[in-house]
């Protein structure tokens, strides 16, 4: 029994040690509210909670030049909107896409991703999350994908 507990503790510590934490980032939770079960459709856009209670949360992320979010993923779905500066989005295969002020991107799925400010001025973006109500963390840290040198 003690061996099993020791292995479980090592797995937790080992997993945490491999995570890539944010650097040069300030995240501020603006608001979070419970929507309950919902279904909405208008102008060809449809969103529904699929028989689960859901919350909506809005987070402001500020990245200084060279700053990054660390490799992570999110529960639920995140809709990101770049307010100022520009950010580079890295996917799990180390592919990149640059988003400038006024552009947006989606954050969903269990694959790791990283957002980095490769510019010379601060970048600010907002993410509106729709997550299961029982979710406590809006972010799940991941290790850096093999073969990808970012950040």
TACORTA-V900666 format. One record per pair of residues at least 24 apart in sequence whose ideal C-beta (glycine too) atoms are under 8 Angstrom apart, sorted by the first residue. I is the first residue (numbers start at 1). GAP is how many residues later the second one is. Records with the same first field share a line. If there is no record, write none. Layout:
I=GAP  GAP
This chain:
15=128
16=125
18=125  126
19=51  52  122  123  124
20=50  51  94  121  122  123  124  131
21=49  120
22=45  46  47  48
23=43  44  45  47  128
24=39  40  41  42  43  44  93
25=36  37  38  39  42  43  44  45
26=35  36
27=32  33  34  35
28=31  32  33  34
29=28  29  30  109
30=28  29  30  96
31=26  27
32=24  25  26
33=24
34=99
35=95
36=97
47=83
49=81
52=80  81
53=79  80  81
54=76  77  78  79
55=74  75  76  77  78  80
56=72  73  74
57=71  72  74  81
58=68  69  70  71
59=67  68  70  79
60=64  65  66
61=54  63  64  65  66
62=60  61  62
63=24  52  53  54  59  60  61  62
64=53  58
65=52  53  54  55  56  57
66=50  51  52
67=49  50  56
68=46  47  48  49  82  83
69=45  46  47
70=44  71  81
71=41  42  43  70  71  72  73  74
72=40  41  42  67  68  69  70
73=34  36  37  38  39  40  67  69
74=33  34  55  57  64  65  66
75=56  57  60  62  63  65
76=32  53  54  55  56  59
77=29  30  31  52  53  54
78=28  29  30  49  50  51
79=25  27  28  48  49
80=24  25  26  27  45  46  47
81=44  45  46  47
82=41  42  43
83=41  42  43
84=37  38  39  40
85=32  34  36  37  38  39
86=31  32  33  37
87=28  29  30  36  38
88=27  28  29  30
89=24  25  26
90=24  25  26  58  60
92=53
93=52  55
94=51  53  54  55  56
96=54
99=26
112=30  31  32  33
114=36  37
116=34  35
